[in-house]
Amino acid sequence: MAKFTVDVYADTVCPWCYIGKKSLDAAIAQHRASFPEDDFEINWRPYILFPNAKVSAYHKKDSFTLKFGPSAPAVLARMDAAAAPYNIHLTWEGRTGSSRDSHKLILLSSSSSSSSSPQKVQSEFIDALFQGNQTQGKDISDRKGFLIPTALEHGLADDEETLLQYLDSEEADRRVDEEAARARRDVGVAAVPSYVVNGRYRVGGMQEPGVFTGLFERIRGGGGK
């Protein structure tokens, strides 16, 4: 049996990160079909693309236009095309803002005590965040309208007040800041999505499933480089 630990550096406001998650999920499913005994541990690490963003401060399409300038239509079209094979229908409508709170909740989901499978809870919660934000036009910075209802639906806490206290806690802020700083300082992450497999093998950017399965097979056979 082989064990794979995959550290995923991603931001919930990034469409490429959503597409990349679906690609990684597909790669793991393909690998398990051939090697069902192999074990995967997926660790989602926060990376905040826009650390100074305010809550509900921007219209999503305007923010992409500001970031990419005249090339924005081509960039959005490229993301639409990359998303289609995964049945993701991106929307560029709706408000957006700071993704900080979403990262706090993702870290919380990794230690969910209400489930025997925190990894499954976390994966499904992240899917819900991406789907709401990237395909339904929900605001990733909206606590009461999006983040908290989604967290409650996935069992991260029993009530809204508990989640609000957690989101406002110094501990939650510290964890996100430390993880984000480590990604830049120690791992050298400069763009997302980025992946580190077994603490050694790096995969940059959104890649097709074959890139991951090929790496898994090389590591399994002792030929990873």
C-alpha positions as semicolon CSV with decimal commas, in nm:
position;residue;x (nm);y (nm);z (nm)
1;M;0,000;0,000;0,000
2;A;0,120;0,349;-0,085
3;K;0,028;0,663;0,104
4;F;0,002;1,003;-0,058
5;T;-0,017;1,333;0,125
6;V;-0,125;1,621;-0,096
7;D;-0,099;1,977;0,031
8;V;-0,327;2,198;-0,177
9;Y;-0,261;2,572;-0,177
10;A;-0,569;2,747;-0,306
11;D;-0,800;3,046;-0,271
12;T;-1,177;3,015;-0,280
13;V;-1,213;3,319;-0,507
14;C;-1,000;3,153;-0,776
15;P;-1,188;2,969;-1,054
16;W;-0,871;2,782;-1,149
17;C;-0,861;2,641;-0,795
18;Y;-1,215;2,505;-0,830
19;I;-1,132;2,344;-1,164
20;G;-0,809;2,214;-1,014
21;K;-0,995;2,051;-0,725
22;K;-1,219;1,863;-0,966
23;S;-0,914;1,754;-1,166
24;L;-0,738;1,629;-0,852
25;D;-1,054;1,451;-0,736
26;A;-1,079;1,279;-1,075
27;A;-0,712;1,178;-1,063
28;I;-0,749;1,025;-0,716
29;A;-1,058;0,833;-0,826
30;Q;-0,873;0,701;-1,131
31;H;-0,574;0,595;-0,922
32;R;-0,791;0,421;-0,664
33;A;-0,963;0,225;-0,939
34;S;-0,628;0,058;-1,007
35;F;-0,485;0,066;-0,655
36;P;-0,780;0,060;-0,411
37;E;-0,553;-0,008;-0,114
38;D;-0,363;0,321;-0,153
39;D;-0,437;0,600;0,094
40;F;-0,470;0,973;0,029
41;E;-0,453;1,254;0,281
42;I;-0,552;1,592;0,135
43;N;-0,458;1,905;0,330
44;W;-0,609;2,233;0,214
45;R;-0,379;2,526;0,290
46;P;-0,497;2,888;0,277
47;Y;-0,352;3,127;0,023
48;I;-0,518;3,468;0,006
49;L;-0,482;3,630;-0,334
50;F;-0,623;3,965;-0,224
51;P;-0,532;4,013;0,143
52;N;-0,655;4,373;0,149
53;A;-0,998;4,301;-0,002
54;K;-1,299;4,425;0,191
55;V;-1,629;4,248;0,254
56;S;-1,870;4,255;-0,042
57;A;-1,661;4,532;-0,192
58;Y;-1,655;4,436;-0,559
59;H;-1,861;4,307;-0,845
60;K;-1,696;3,984;-0,955
61;K;-1,667;4,061;-1,325
62;D;-1,536;4,410;-1,252
63;S;-1,267;4,265;-1,027
64;F;-1,145;4,033;-1,305
65;T;-1,151;4,320;-1,553
66;L;-0,942;4,529;-1,316
67;K;-0,696;4,244;-1,264
68;F;-0,653;4,136;-1,627
69;G;-0,730;4,458;-1,813
70;P;-0,798;4,429;-2,188
71;S;-0,719;4,057;-2,183
72;A;-0,998;3,986;-1,930
73;P;-1,255;3,856;-2,185
74;A;-1,001;3,607;-2,323
75;V;-0,901;3,496;-1,972
76;L;-1,263;3,441;-1,869
77;A;-1,331;3,249;-2,190
78;R;-1,029;3,027;-2,123
79;M;-1,154;2,951;-1,773
80;D;-1,501;2,874;-1,908
81;A;-1,352;2,628;-2,156
82;A;-1,135;2,460;-1,890
83;A;-1,431;2,427;-1,653
84;A;-1,669;2,269;-1,905
85;P;-1,526;1,912;-1,897
86;Y;-1,592;1,904;-1,522
87;N;-1,952;2,019;-1,566
88;I;-1,868;2,351;-1,400
89;H;-2,061;2,648;-1,538
90;L;-1,884;2,955;-1,408
91;T;-2,069;3,278;-1,348
92;W;-1,912;3,622;-1,346
93;E;-2,206;3,788;-1,172
94;G;-2,251;3,878;-0,806
95;R;-2,056;4,053;-0,536
96;T;-1,725;3,934;-0,395
97;G;-1,472;4,035;-0,135
98;S;-1,226;3,901;0,121
99;S;-1,187;3,523;0,126
100;R;-1,032;3,523;0,475
101;D;-1,341;3,393;0,656
102;S;-1,381;3,107;0,410
103;H;-1,025;2,993;0,487
104;K;-1,097;3,002;0,860
105;L;-1,393;2,771;0,803
106;I;-1,194;2,537;0,578
107;L;-0,938;2,496;0,856
108;L;-1,221;2,430;1,100
109;S;-1,370;2,168;0,869
110;S;-1,045;1,970;0,874
111;S;-1,096;1,895;1,241
112;S;-1,471;1,839;1,243
113;S;-1,555;1,632;1,549
114;S;-1,907;1,556;1,431
115;S;-1,793;1,314;1,162
116;S;-1,585;0,997;1,146
117;S;-1,444;1,127;0,818
118;P;-1,322;1,490;0,851
119;Q;-1,152;1,467;0,511
120;K;-1,486;1,388;0,346
121;V;-1,656;1,671;0,536
122;Q;-1,385;1,913;0,431
123;S;-1,393;1,809;0,065
124;E;-1,770;1,845;0,046
125;F;-1,762;2,177;0,229
126;I;-1,497;2,315;-0,007
127;D;-1,703;2,196;-0,304
128;A;-2,001;2,385;-0,162
129;L;-1,796;2,702;-0,119
130;F;-1,661;2,683;-0,472
131;Q;-1,998;2,596;-0,622
132;G;-2,179;2,875;-0,443
133;N;-1,919;3,136;-0,522
134;Q;-1,812;3,027;-0,868
135;T;-2,134;2,899;-1,024
136;Q;-2,419;3,056;-0,826
137;G;-2,287;3,409;-0,778
138;K;-2,281;3,392;-0,399
139;D;-2,052;3,628;-0,211
140;I;-1,751;3,449;-0,058
141;S;-1,721;3,725;0,203
142;D;-2,087;3,715;0,314
143;R;-2,097;3,551;0,655
144;K;-2,467;3,538;0,728
145;G;-2,593;3,501;0,372
146;F;-2,354;3,230;0,253
147;L;-2,064;3,116;0,471
148;I;-2,243;3,036;0,796
149;P;-2,546;2,862;0,639
150;T;-2,307;2,651;0,431
151;A;-2,095;2,566;0,734
152;L;-2,401;2,467;0,938
153;E;-2,530;2,252;0,652
154;H;-2,203;2,059;0,657
155;G;-2,194;2,013;1,032
156;L;-1,906;2,244;1,122
157;A;-2,097;2,366;1,429
158;D;-2,438;2,338;1,591
159;D;-2,541;2,703;1,573
160;E;-2,466;3,038;1,413
161;E;-2,337;3,201;1,731
162;T;-2,063;2,939;1,771
163;L;-1,942;3,004;1,417
164;L;-1,951;3,382;1,462
165;Q;-1,740;3,352;1,777
166;Y;-1,494;3,129;1,594
167;L;-1,469;3,364;1,295
168;D;-1,397;3,659;1,526
169;S;-1,144;3,470;1,736
170;E;-0,775;3,556;1,747
171;E;-0,694;3,187;1,708
172;A;-0,873;3,161;1,372
173;D;-0,696;3,471;1,241
174;R;-0,361;3,346;1,367
175;R;-0,399;3,006;1,198
176;V;-0,484;3,159;0,862
177;D;-0,203;3,415;0,882
178;E;0,056;3,154;0,983
179;E;-0,048;2,909;0,710
180;A;-0,055;3,179;0,441
181;A;0,283;3,315;0,548
182;R;0,435;2,966;0,553
183;A;0,306;2,901;0,200
184;R;0,493;3,201;0,069
185;R;0,800;3,188;0,290
186;D;0,876;2,818;0,335
187;V;0,703;2,651;0,041
188;G;0,759;2,928;-0,213
189;V;0,400;2,940;-0,336
190;A;0,353;3,243;-0,561
191;A;0,036;3,145;-0,748
192;V;-0,259;2,912;-0,702
193;P;-0,352;2,640;-0,731
194;S;-0,027;2,478;-0,623
195;Y;0,020;2,124;-0,495
196;V;0,292;1,951;-0,297
197;V;0,277;1,570;-0,293
198;N;0,444;1,380;-0,008
199;G;0,621;1,699;0,098
200;R;0,852;1,680;-0,202
201;Y;0,691;1,678;-0,545
202;R;0,546;2,007;-0,663
203;V;0,274;2,058;-0,921
204;G;0,202;2,415;-1,025
205;G;-0,120;2,549;-1,172
206;M;-0,438;2,377;-1,281
207;Q;-0,337;2,047;-1,439
208;E;-0,529;1,770;-1,612
209;P;-0,586;1,447;-1,412
210;G;-0,316;1,265;-1,608
211;V;-0,046;1,488;-1,459
212;F;-0,146;1,376;-1,110
213;T;-0,200;1,009;-1,192
214;G;0,135;0,995;-1,365
215;L;0,304;1,141;-1,058
216;F;0,120;0,903;-0,824
217;E;0,229;0,605;-1,032
218;R;0,592;0,721;-1,044
219;I;0,600;0,771;-0,668
220;R;0,433;0,436;-0,612
221;G;0,694;0,267;-0,827
222;G;0,979;0,448;-0,657
223;G;1,056;0,657;-0,961
224;G;0,939;1,001;-0,849
225;K;1,182;1,280;-0,921
